[in-house]
Amino acid sequence: MNEPVFLEALIHYFEKLPGVGKKTAARYAYYVIEKMPKEQVEEFSKTLVDVKENTRKCSVCGMLTNKEVCDICTSNYRDKSQIMIVKDTKDVIAIEKTNQYNGLYHILGGLIAPLEGIGPDELNITTLNARLNSDTKEIVLSTPFTPQGEMTALYIEKILAEKDVVISRIGYGLPAGGDIEYVDEITLKRALDLRVKTNK
């Protein structure tokens, strides 16, 4: 028996969440209808709209924030000589939890994936050149060890090859095919400590 027609729209939207299949989406829908008071549903929907309307990308690094420029970019305590390049905001959060890196970040907003129609122009790459100045000494490439991550790292190495900066790659410790956001803090700390230089 199919789910009631009046729940199909709600189930459909829950299914759009990553990792949520039809059965889980149906459980979520029934929970909202049967267990959540009307006030909570209204607060939930209001929170969704508020967060969506008030979240933007930092105009400097591209990280999700509720300000024009994020707290990391405006901090006077960050090491301005280092810029770490990551796929998305979730990677920044994972790295920050290690307390082992105190430089700046540059968020790509994805990875180069030709088969999915994602090229360099679809990512936050062109703004990277504008950020490099006399204070910049090192670029730390922290894309995942996947084919797309490696392709993206190689592309960035190529476009920065003529710049007077050290280009390093996050070190050993991350599993092949893994994303940074799922790695435990000890492994991530080791990877940061053992990052390796990729240019001369």
N, C-alpha and C positions, 0 to 999 in steps of 0.2 A: 504493500500500500504506500502510495506517495504521501509526502507531507501535505498538510492542509494548504490550499491555494493562498490563503491570507497570510501565511508565514513564508511563502516562497521568496518574496522580495528581501526580507530580513536575512534569511538563510543565504541568499545569493551574495549579499554584501559581506557577511561573515566569511564566506568562502574565499573572498578576495584577499583575506589576511594570509601572510606567508605561513605555510605549515598547517593550515586549517583545511581539512577535507570536508566532504558533505555531511558526514555523521557528526563530526565535532561542531560544524556550523549549525546543524539542527539542534544540538544540545545547548549551544549558546542562545539560540533563538527562543527555545522553550524556557530557559532560565530567565531571560529578560522578561518574557510574558508572564511566567508563573511566580517567580521569586522576587523580582526587583520591584520595589514600590514605585509608584508613578513619579515621586519626587526625585528618586535616584536616577530614573531614566531621563528625566528632564535635565538633571545636573550633568549626567554623562553626555547627553547630546550637546549641551551648552559648552562643556569642556572641549569636546571634539572641534566644534566650530571656533571657539576662542583660540585654541592652540594652532589650528590650521591658519587662521587669519593673522595671528601675531608672530608666527615663526617665519624667519627669513634666513637667507644665507649671508654670512659675514661678508661685507664688501671687500675685505682684504684677503682672507684665507678661504672663504667658501664654506665654513662650518655652520651648521644650523644654530641659530641663536634667536633671541627676541630683541636684539639691538642692531643698530647699523653696523657696528664693529664689535666683535666678540670680546669677552673678558681676557682671553689669552693674548690676543693681538694688542690690547690696550695696556696689558700689565707691564709695569716697570721692572719686574723681577725676572722676566724671562730672558734667556740667552738669545740675543738677536743675531748671533753669528750662525745659528743652525736653523734650517728649515727642513722639517720632516714631511715627506709626501706620502699621503695615505689615500685609501679608496673613498672612505666616507666618515661621517661624524662618529659612528659606532667604534671605529678603529681608534680615534682620538681618545675616547672615553676609556677603552681598554688599556691603552698605553699610559694614560695619566694615572690609572690605578696602581701602576708599578712604582710611581715616584722616582723613576730612574732617568727621566728625560725632562729637561727644563727649557728646551728651545721652542721655536715657533712651528706651526703646521701649515700645510697647504693641502686642501681637500679636493680631490679630483672629481668626485661625484660619480664615480664608476670606473670602468676599465675598458681599454681598447678591445673590442670584440667584433671583428669584421663580419662574422657569420650572423651576428645580431644587428648589423647595421650601425654599430657604434665605432666611430673613428675619433681621432684626436680632436676634431672640431666640436664634437658633442661633449667633450670633457673640459674641466676647468684647468687647461694647460697653458693657454696663451697668456693668461695673467701672471704666470709664474715669472716670466722674464722681467716683467715690470717691477716685481718685488725685489729682485736681486740688486744689491747696492754694495758699497764699500764695506759694510758691516758683515755681509754674508760670506762665511768661510767654508761652510759645509752644507751639502744637500744630502739628506738621508732618505734613500728610497725604501719605503716600507709597504710596498704592494705585496699581495699574497703570492705564494709559490704555486701559482696555477699558470696554464698557458697564457691566459689573458693578462695576469699580473706580470709575468715575465716580459711579455710583448710590450706592455705599457712602460715598464722600467727601462727596457732597451731603447724605446723611443725617446724617453726623457733624457737618458744618457746622451743620445745622439744630438738632441737639440741644445744640450748644455755643454757639449764637448769643448767648445771654444771659450767658455767662461772660465774665469780665474777662481774656481771654487773646487774643493774636494768633493767628489761624488762617492758616497758610500752606500752599501746595501745592508739592510738589516741582517744580522748574523744567524748562525746555526741555532736550532732549537725549535723552529716552527715546522710542523709536519707538511710534507709535500701535498698539495691539493687542499690545504686548509686555509680558512679565513682568520684574520687576526682577532676578530671579535669573539671567537670561540676558544681561544687559547688561554690556558691558566696563567696566572700572574708570574709564577716562578719561571715557566718556560719563556714567557715574553720578556722578562728581565734578562735572562741569559741571552736571548736573541739580540736585545739592545746592547748589552755589554760586548758582544762578539761581532758587532756589525763590521763589515769588511769594505775596504776601499776598492772602487771599481775603475777609477781612472788614475793616471799617473800624476 
